[in-house]
């Protein structure tokens, strides 16, 4: 296959619609299966000797927080493609993933707060990790607000894409804040954990399954939302054509 | 191994976290599907209207 056409299904709207028509329900179903298995394992594993039952919060907090960062990478990449290569579908992809990213980030903050209160004795502290994740949420909200604020859609898309690219600076701060500064939030306990800080093996399965569920959920929702935006663009083009024909 | 749903003194933190996560996913799924369906119907309605007046439609 010609390398130029390898990703046609992601850049050509017609092929994307054909691809996403079956990919979205499959991803959704796989995500649901992983989620059900992950939830079963969440309540099967024993409580932690230090954190007690709050350790189960990990299986919904860590996937939400990891995906909040990953979705922003997708937003940044799509914005770059839209801004530099004028890919119309990339612009729709960026627009579609912002609300999902905002929801995942809000979930990471809320579940983190509900975990923090019994463990740290505080709902919120202005440490580097929590603050940088709050800034991440503000970038998502700012992106959506900017797109909605300007009447000229092209100008709005360009301005929002620039904001999304600026926001990429925040991602390494979120990721490495627990290493660069002394934070109340613990360091990584998963794949990048230091010796002795790693997740006990018994917690690895529910963590992986819930991670896959959140990732698949994002994939399915992203495809569905892009489809919605493609239909909206088509509806607007048709409405304009009808209006021109009526003149 | 058996299910452990008794979170004891931590139940007040644990269950709201799961409930809020479930509600957020329910909202995201419903909003994504309903919005997409609404635009699809609108595009199909306009396409049918265009076909009636004998004009060609537009691609996706």
Interface residues (C-beta under 8 A of the other chain):
Chain A: X13 X14 X17 X43 X44 X46 X47 X52 X53 X54 X56 X57 X60 X61 X64 X99 X100 X103 X106 X107 X110 X111 X114 X115 X117 X118 X217 X221 X224 X225 X227 X228 X229 X230 X231 X232 X233 X234 X235 X237 X238 X239 X241 X242 X245
Chain B: X1 X2 X3 X4 X5 X6 X7 X8 X9 X10 X11 X13 X14 X16 X17 X18 X20 X21 X24 X25 X27 X28 X29 X31 X32 X33 X35 X36 X39 X40 X42 X43 X46 X47 X49 X50 X53 X55 X57 X58 X59 X60
